[in-house]
Each structure stands twice: as structure tokens, then as C-alpha cells.
């Protein structure tokens, strides 16, 4: 049984980082919304981590999961809101701070012998971000650390049946500003929770291949390939498990990069995969006609993908499964901590599936972040030119065209994107950044071309640095390069007379505009 750390999400912007840090310690982690905490501890779960939250434990509608069946059974770590909730729930005192405490702080460790602080020096820098403070810890708990401004920075249970099994920290060990954060999480997971297993790409491949064989039980699988990292690695895992029972399709939805359809088919032919090319451009253009709402576009594309699959699968009557390249950020961002009634962003890989779906879904990468997918790809000996490609959204250029989608707009954006990508490669920047793309805006402005005034559209350039897409910083491309890209696009792409550069970070912005 695979060892696992379960992370309870209270809606914090840093929750995904907790999962990342746990996995960097080669321990498998999974995030679930606070309201989905099982009544009984699932097999394999050896630790529970409670995330931070934008909410307050003093709110009338505070998020309060029932921990009674978990306390004392496995080690629990509360982070920020999680620490406040445990303290408040079990008899401590939590109150609103006079001011929001945000930023760097120096940790004064009161009990350096405690396993949570093994190897961590006094005075270590941590990152605070909270509006409440823990004023008193519950009976049976002990103070582990404080700072100059707060009386309780860390505490742990010290008496009774769960001595040392419950820990709370007021700071955020998951962010890089907490210099000792990774060490503290490792201390909790390996020193207190007793994790032994090392979760590696090789172990993931071994377990996943075995699970795919068991899941499919000799049945055939149909899978769409896009030429990108996720679908390629997913297909290779499935192929490793079931061989020729995997049938691959590549659909030209008319929303790909310029010449992408031919390039993808050629690449997979070289890899020995049997891929059937399907021209469905007109179907997708018809389905998207007049639609401007991003969510509606995503769902329309998702539905049509499945419809095309179902039509084409008629030639493969043995197919029972549909393989997808869903990765963990898709899953996380499609789950609301507010419950199933909340409306949130859907992803092409996890949303828009009709109720009449006839194929069962298999998602071998569902629990991996993007950088983990690449590591698995290298362990599978997939060529680096595929693994190092920039991520490309499932709905394609449809969500990089703000507003309604037309064949002419797609062609315009393809030309601009091709110039952008080519110049990034030419100047050695493509491999330095995590993702890039051009966005066609529904904004026209006056310009001058030759001796005539023009009234053309605007292209926005996006380039970001990231590890897994959960957070991202805008890339500092040289001004000279941006000037060259702008000049080439305006001079060569008809209908474009203005280029702008997006300098927004994620959060609060997203990487894609829709």
C-alpha cells in the first residue's frame, strides 16, 4: 500500500505549494477540500496536513471539519489557519490581530530538542501571512516557538494519547521565504509521521503500469495525442502497460499552432506509435460560432472532442477506454473548497464530458504536477525535444482568442504565434522560460502604416517562469527582443498594428487569459 500524506484544503493560495514541498521530499501527497475529509482514515494515509485559509476561525461560518476520528490516530500538522483551528477547537484561545501580520519574521525556538525542529537553528527566517493570532494553546500542548511579534509561532501536543502527534505552526513552511520550511516539513513527515518509502519517477512508473493493466483488464484504449508533454507521457505509460491495445488519434480541431497537425503526425510516426489523423476543423469552428464566454467555449470543445472520439471509435469496436493527459493542476483547479455547488473554472481535460459518454476514462497522470510529468518522461526515455515543449492549453487557441472564434482570427493568431516562438528560439529564450503564447485581443486601435492610417487588432504576448503552473512570474525578456518580435508581427501579420507584453503574475492573474 502506497504511503501518502493527505492535505486538507481550506482555500489557501499556497495549498498546492504544500503538496509540491511534500513531493520534493519524495513522499506522495494528495489534496482534498476540507469538506471531503473521510470519517475513517483511508489505507496508506500516514499524516494529515491542514492548510492555511483566507477565512478566520472566528467567523460565524468558519470552515470546521470533524477531526475527532483523526486526532491521536495519525500525526497532524496545522499550518496557519490549520494551526489556529486546532488550537481553537481543542480549548486554546485565538483572536483577531490588531493588524494583519504579513512578511518575514525571525523564529525564536523554545524547544530545540523537539523533533519538529531537528537541525533547525534559532533565529531562522519564516514567512507570516495571517489576520488571527493564537494567544493561548490548549491544555496538554506545549509552546515550541514564538517571534518578536506573536506569542505562539509553533506548538505541539505533549500529553495524553497523542503526545507529539499534533503540531501547529503559525507561519508558512511551504513558501521559499521560510528558509527552513522544507526541513521542517521533512522533520514532520519522516521524523514524526515515520514515512519510509521514497516516491520516485521509477516507482510511479512501476505502480502506474501495474494499475493500468489491472484497470483495463485486457480491454483496448483510445487516446488523443497532441504532441505535448502530457499526452505523450500518458500514451507511453499506457503503451508500456498494454502495447498494441492502445490506439492513438490526433484531431485537427483548427485551434492548433501553425502546421502543428503535420508536425505531430510526423513526430509520432518516428516514435513508432500508430496514430490516426482526423481533420475536424470545420466541426469545431461550427460549434464555436458566436460563442464568446470562456467557460462555454471550453465545454463546447470538450463535448465535441468526445463526440469525435465516439464517431471515430466505431472503427475500433473493441475500445472500452479513453486515455487522457489530465494532470494534477487540472484536477486541483477544478475542485472547489466551497462545495460542489460553486462555479469554478473547468479544464478541457476534466470538464465538459457529456452524460452519455460511452468510453470509460483512464488518466495515468492525474496525480502529477507538470515537472513531475517531465521527470517520468525522461525515465521513459522520451526525447527531450518533446518533454521540453512549452505547455499548450487543451482548448488550444480558442482561449487565446478573446471573444468569439473564427477561422480568420485563428489564422491571424497562428501567424503571430509562429513569429513569437521562432524568435524566442532564435535568441535562445525558448528553453529559458516555462510557457509562452500570443493572445489576440478584441481591441482595435489606430495606427499608421506607410502613408495611411490603419485600424487594426492587438496582440498580447505572454511569457512566464514557473515550476508546475500553480504559480508563475512574468519572464523578463530583453527589451531588444520584445522590440524585434513586435516589429515582425506588425509588419508581417495582416490586421495587427499593436503588440503589448503581459507583466501579470499568477496569482492573482492566471497564465492563460481565459
C-alpha positions in Angstrom: 0.0 0.0 0.0 1.4 3.4 -1.1 2.3 5.7 1.8 0.5 9.1 1.5 0.2 12.5 3.2 -3.3 13.9 2.9 -3.6 17.7 2.7 -6.8 19.3 3.7 -7.5 22.4 1.7 -9.2 25.4 3.3 -8.9 27.6 0.2 -5.4 29.0 0.7 -3.5 30.2 -2.3 -0.4 28.2 -1.0 -2.1 24.8 -0.7 -0.6 23.5 -3.9 2.8 24.5 -2.7 2.4 22.3 0.4 1.8 19.3 -1.9 4.8 20.3 -4.0 7.1 20.5 -1.0 5.9 17.2 0.3 6.6 15.6 -3.0 10.1 17.2 -3.2 10.8 15.1 0.0 9.9 12.1 -2.2 6.7 11.5 -0.3 3.4 11.2 -2.2 0.7 13.8 -1.3 -2.9 14.4 -2.2 -5.1 17.5 -1.7 -8.8 17.2 -0.8 -11.3 20.0 0.1 -11.9 20.5 3.8 -15.5 19.3 3.5 -14.3 16.0 1.9 -12.4 14.7 4.9 -13.4 11.0 5.3 -14.9 9.8 8.5 -12.3 7.0 8.6 -8.6 7.3 7.8 -8.0 5.8 4.3 -5.5 3.0 3.9 -1.9 4.2 3.3 -2.5 7.7 4.8 0.2 8.3 7.4 -0.2 12.0 8.0 -2.7 14.9 7.7 -1.7 18.5 6.9 -4.2 21.3 7.4 -3.6 24.2 5.0 -4.0 27.9 5.6 -7.1 29.9 4.5 -8.3 33.3 3.7 -11.0 32.8 6.3 -10.9 33.3 10.1 -11.7 30.7 12.7 -13.7 33.4 14.4 -16.1 33.8 11.5 -19.6 32.6 12.2 -19.3 30.3 9.1 -15.7 29.2 9.8 -14.6 26.1 8.0 -14.7 23.4 10.6 -14.0 19.7 9.6 -14.6 17.0 12.1 -11.2 15.8 13.3 -12.3 13.6 16.1 -11.7 10.3 14.3 -8.2 11.5 13.2 -6.8 13.1 16.3 -4.5 10.7 18.0 -4.6 8.2 15.2 -2.0 9.7 12.8 0.3 12.8 13.1 -1.4 16.1 12.1 0.3 19.3 11.2 -1.7 22.6 11.1 -0.4 25.4 9.0 -1.6 29.0 9.8 -5.4 28.6 9.7 -4.9 24.9 10.3 -2.9 25.7 13.5 -5.5 28.3 14.6 -8.4 25.8 14.0 -6.7 23.1 16.1 -6.0 25.5 18.9 -9.5 27.0 18.9 -11.2 23.6 18.5 -9.4 21.9 21.5 -9.5 24.6 24.1 -6.9 27.2 23.2 -7.6 30.9 22.5 -7.5 32.6 19.1 -8.3 36.2 18.4 -8.2 38.7 15.6 -4.9 40.5 15.4 -4.9 44.3 15.6 -3.1 44.3 12.3 -2.5 41.7 9.6 0.9 40.1 10.1 2.5 39.6 6.7 6.1 39.1 5.7 9.4 37.8 7.1 9.9 37.1 10.8 12.7 35.5 12.9 11.8 32.3 14.7 12.7 32.0 18.4 12.8 28.3 19.1 11.8 27.5 22.7 12.2 23.7 22.5 15.1 22.9 20.0 15.0 19.3 21.1 11.5 18.7 19.7 11.7 16.5 16.5 9.8 19.2 14.5 12.8 21.5 14.8 15.6 18.9 14.4 18.5 20.6 12.7 16.8 24.0 12.5 18.8 26.9 14.1 17.3 29.5 16.4 16.6 32.8 14.6 15.6 31.1 11.3 13.6 33.2 8.8 9.9 32.3 8.3 7.1 33.8 6.4 3.9 35.1 8.1 0.6 35.7 6.5 -2.4 35.8 8.9 -5.0 38.0 10.4 -5.7 35.9 13.6 -3.2 35.1 16.3 -3.0 32.1 18.7 -2.9 33.7 22.2 -3.1 30.5 24.3 -2.5 26.9 23.3 -4.8 24.1 24.6 -4.2 22.2 27.8 -1.8 19.3 27.1 0.1 21.2 24.5 3.5 23.0 24.7 4.9 26.1 23.1 7.7 25.3 20.6 8.5 28.7 19.2 7.5 32.4 19.1 8.6 35.5 17.3 9.1 39.1 18.3 5.5 40.0 17.4 3.5 36.8 18.1 3.3 34.7 21.3 2.7 31.4 19.5 4.6 30.6 16.3 4.7 26.8 16.8 3.2 24.4 19.3 2.7 20.6 19.7 0.7 18.2 21.8 2.8 17.0 24.8 0.5 14.9 27.0 -2.1 12.1 26.7 -2.7 9.6 24.0 -1.5 11.8 21.1 1.6 13.3 22.6 3.8 14.9 19.9 1.3 13.7 17.2 -0.3 17.1 16.7 1.7 20.1 15.6 0.8 23.6 14.6 2.8 26.4 13.0 1.6 30.0 12.5 4.0 30.6 9.6 4.0 29.1 6.1 6.8 26.5 5.7 5.7 25.8 2.1 6.9 29.1 0.7 10.5 29.7 -0.2 10.7 32.8 2.1 10.5 30.3 5.0 14.2 29.3 4.7 13.8 26.3 6.9 10.4 25.3 5.6 11.4 22.2 3.6 13.4 20.9 6.6 10.5 21.4 9.0 8.1 19.5 6.7 10.7 16.7 6.3 11.1 16.6 10.1 7.3 16.2 10.5 6.9 13.7 7.7 9.9 11.4 8.3 10.8 12.2 11.9 7.3 12.4 13.4 5.0 10.6 10.9 7.6 7.9 10.1 7.4 7.9 6.3 10.0 5.4 5.0 9.1 5.0 1.3 10.8 7.1 -1.4 8.3 8.2 -4.1 10.3 8.4 -7.3 9.5 8.5 -11.1 10.7 4.9 -11.4 8.4 3.9 -8.6 5.5 5.8 -10.1 6.0 4.1 -13.5 6.1 0.7 -11.9 2.9 1.3 -9.9 1.1 3.0 -12.7 1.8 0.4 -15.3 0.6 -2.3 -13.0 -2.6 -0.2 -12.2 -3.3 0.3 -15.9 -3.1 -3.4 -16.6 -5.4 -4.1 -13.8 -7.8 -1.3 -14.6 -8.1 -2.1 -18.3 -8.2 -5.9 -17.8 -7.2 -6.6 -21.4 -9.5 -4.1 -23.0 -8.4 -1.6 -25.7 -7.7 2.1 -25.1 -8.2 5.0 -27.4 -6.2 8.2 -26.7 -5.8 11.6 -28.3 -2.2 12.8 -28.8 -1.3 16.4 -29.2 2.4 16.4 -29.5 2.7 17.9 -26.0 4.3 16.6 -22.8 1.2 15.3 -21.0 -0.4 13.3 -23.8 2.9 11.8 -24.9 4.0 10.7 -21.4 0.5 9.4 -20.7 0.4 7.4 -24.0 3.9 5.9 -23.3 2.7 4.7 -19.9 -0.4 3.1 -21.4 1.6 1.6 -24.3 4.1 0.2 -21.8 1.2 -1.4 -20.0 -0.9 -2.8 -22.8 1.1 -2.5 -26.0 -0.9 -2.6 -29.3 -4.2 -2.4 -27.4 -3.6 1.4 -27.4 -5.0 3.2 -30.4 -4.0 6.8 -30.8 -5.9 9.6 -32.6 -4.7 13.1 -33.4 -7.5 15.5 -34.1 -7.0 18.7 -36.1 -9.5 20.9 -34.3 -8.4 24.0 -36.2 -7.2 25.5 -32.9 -3.6 24.3 -33.1 -0.4 26.2 -33.8 0.6 26.8 -37.4 1.5 23.5 -39.2 1.1 21.6 -35.9 -1.1 18.9 -37.3 1.6 17.7 -39.8 4.4 18.1 -37.3 2.7 16.0 -34.6 1.8 13.2 -37.0 5.4 13.0 -38.3 6.9 13.0 -34.8 4.7 10.1 -33.6 5.4 8.1 -36.7 9.1 8.4 -35.9 8.4 7.1 -32.4 6.6 4.1 -33.7 3.1 4.9 -32.4 0.1 4.1 -34.6 -1.6 7.5 -34.8 -4.7 8.2 -36.9 -5.0 11.8 -38.1 -8.5 13.3 -38.1 -9.5 16.6 -39.8 -12.3 18.0 -37.8 -11.6 21.7 -38.2 -15.0 22.7 -39.6 -16.9 20.8 -36.9 -15.1 22.8 -34.2 -15.5 26.1 -36.0 -19.2 25.5 -36.4 -19.5 24.5 -32.7 -17.7 27.7 -31.6 -19.5 30.1 -33.9 -20.8 33.1 -32.0 -19.6 31.9 -28.6 -17.6 34.4 -26.5 -17.9 33.2 -22.9 -14.6 31.3 -22.0 -16.4 28.6 -19.9 -18.9 27.9 -22.7 -16.0 27.7 -25.2 -14.2 25.2 -23.0 -17.2 23.0 -22.5 -18.2 23.1 -26.2 -14.7 22.0 -27.2 -14.7 19.2 -24.6 -18.0 17.9 -25.7 -17.0 17.9 -29.4 -13.8 16.1 -28.6 -15.7 13.3 -27.1 -18.3 13.3 -29.9 -15.5 13.0 -32.5 -13.9 10.2 -30.4 -17.1 8.3 -30.3 -17.6 8.7 -34.0 -14.1 7.6 -34.9 -14.1 4.8 -32.3 -16.7 3.0 -34.4 -13.8 1.6 -36.4 -12.4 0.2 -33.2 -15.3 -1.8 -31.7 -13.0 -3.3 -29.0 -12.2 0.1 -27.5 -13.6 0.5 -24.0 -11.4 3.2 -22.5 -10.5 6.8 -23.3 -7.0 7.8 -22.2 -6.5 11.4 -21.2 -3.5 13.6 -20.2 -5.1 15.1 -17.2 -2.5 16.4 -14.7 -2.9 17.4 -11.1 -3.2 21.2 -11.5 -6.2 20.5 -13.8 -7.8 18.4 -11.1 -7.0 20.8 -8.2 -8.3 23.9 -10.0 -11.5 22.1 -10.9 -12.4 21.3 -7.3 -14.0 23.9 -5.1 -13.3 24.1 -1.4 -16.7 25.7 -1.1 -18.5 22.5 -2.2 -19.9 21.1 -5.4 -22.4 24.0 -5.9 -19.7 26.6 -6.5 -19.0 27.7 -10.1 -15.3 27.5 -10.9 -13.0 27.2 -13.9 -13.3 24.0 -15.8 -10.5 22.3 -17.7 -10.7 20.7 -21.1 -9.2 17.5 -19.6 -11.6 17.3 -16.7 -14.8 19.2 -17.7 -17.4 19.3 -20.4 -17.9 15.5 -20.6 -21.5 14.6 -21.6 -23.6 12.3 -19.5 -23.9 9.9 -22.5 -20.2 9.2 -22.6 -19.7 5.6 -23.7 -16.0 5.2 -23.0 -14.5 4.8 -19.6 -11.8 7.3 -18.6 -8.2 6.4 -17.8 -5.9 9.2 -16.6 -2.4 7.9 -15.7 -1.0 11.4 -14.9 -3.9 12.6 -12.9 -1.8 12.9 -9.7 1.3 14.5 -11.2 2.4 18.1 -11.5 3.9 19.2 -14.8 7.5 19.0 -13.7 6.9 15.5 -12.4 5.4 14.5 -15.7 8.6 15.6 -17.4 10.7 13.5 -14.9 8.6 10.5 -15.6 9.0 11.2 -19.3 12.8 11.2 -19.0 12.6 7.9 -17.0 10.6 6.5 -20.0 13.4 7.7 -22.4 11.1 10.1 -24.3 13.1 12.6 -26.4 13.9 16.0 -24.7 12.6 17.9 -27.7 9.1 16.7 -26.7 9.5 16.9 -23.0 10.8 20.5 -23.0 8.0 21.9 -25.2 6.0 24.7 -23.6 2.6 23.7 -22.2 -0.3 24.4 -24.6 -3.9 24.6 -23.4 -6.3 21.8 -24.2 -8.8 24.1 -25.8 -5.9 25.5 -27.9 -6.1 28.9 -29.5 -9.8 29.2 -28.7 -8.9 30.5 -25.2 -6.1 32.7 -26.6 -8.7 34.5 -28.8 -10.6 36.7 -26.5 -14.2 36.7 -27.7 -15.7 34.7 -30.5 -13.6 32.3 -32.6 -13.5 32.5 -36.4 -11.1 30.8 -38.9 -9.7 34.2 -39.8 -8.9 35.0 -36.2 -7.3 31.6 -35.8 -5.1 32.2 -38.9 -4.1 35.6 -37.7 -3.1 34.3 -34.2 -1.2 31.4 -35.7 0.9 33.7 -37.8 1.7 35.9 -34.8 2.4 32.9 -32.5 4.7 31.4 -35.1 6.8 34.6 -35.3 6.9 34.9 -31.5 8.0 31.3 -31.0 10.6 31.4 -33.8 12.3 34.5 -32.4 12.3 33.1 -28.8 14.1 30.0 -30.2 16.5 32.1 -32.4 17.6 34.2 -29.5 17.9 31.3 -27.0 15.0 32.2 -24.8 12.5 29.4 -25.6 14.2 26.9 -23.2 14.7 29.6 -20.5 11.1 30.2 -19.9 8.3 27.8 -18.9 5.5 28.9 -21.2 4.8 31.4 -23.9 1.9 32.3 -26.2 0.3 35.1 -28.1 -3.2 36.3 -27.4 -5.5 38.0 -29.9 -7.4 40.8 -28.2 -10.8 42.1 -29.4 -9.3 45.6 -29.2 -8.8 47.8 -32.2 -6.7 50.9 -32.2 -5.5 53.5 -34.7 -2.1 53.1 -36.3 -0.1 54.4 -39.2 1.3 52.0 -41.9 3.1 53.7 -44.7 1.2 56.8 -45.5 -2.1 55.5 -44.4 -3.9 55.3 -41.1 -4.8 51.8 -40.0 -7.4 50.4 -37.6 -6.1 47.0 -36.5 -6.2 44.5 -33.7 -3.9 44.0 -30.8 -1.6 41.0 -29.9 -0.7 40.4 -26.3 2.5 38.4 -25.6 2.6 36.2 -22.6 5.8 34.5 -21.2 6.1 33.1 -17.7 8.6 31.4 -15.4 7.2 28.6 -13.3 7.8 25.1 -12.0 4.4 23.5 -12.3 2.0 26.2 -13.4 0.4 26.6 -10.0 2.2 29.9 -9.5 4.1 31.9 -12.2 6.2 35.0 -12.6 6.3 37.0 -15.8 9.5 36.5 -17.8 11.9 39.4 -18.1 12.5 39.2 -21.8 15.1 41.7 -23.1 13.6 44.9 -24.5 15.5 44.4 -27.7 13.9 41.0 -28.2 10.4 42.3 -27.5 11.0 45.2 -30.0 12.0 42.7 -32.7 9.0 40.4 -32.0 6.7 43.4 -32.1 8.1 44.7 -35.3 8.0 41.3 -37.1 4.4 40.7 -36.0 3.1 44.2 -37.0 5.0 44.1 -40.4 4.1 40.5 -41.4 0.7 39.8 -39.8 -2.2 41.5 -41.7 -4.7 43.2 -39.4 -2.3 43.6 -36.4 -1.0 47.1 -35.7 -0.2 46.9 -31.9 1.7 44.5 -29.7 1.7 44.6 -25.9 3.5 42.5 -23.2 1.7 40.9 -20.2 3.6 41.5 -16.9 1.0 39.9 -14.6 1.9 37.2 -12.1 -0.1 34.1 -11.1 -1.8 34.7 -8.7 -3.7 36.9 -8.9 -3.8 36.5 -12.7 -3.8 33.2 -14.5 -1.3 32.1 -17.2 -3.9 31.9 -19.9 -6.3 34.9 -20.4 -9.4 32.6 -20.5 
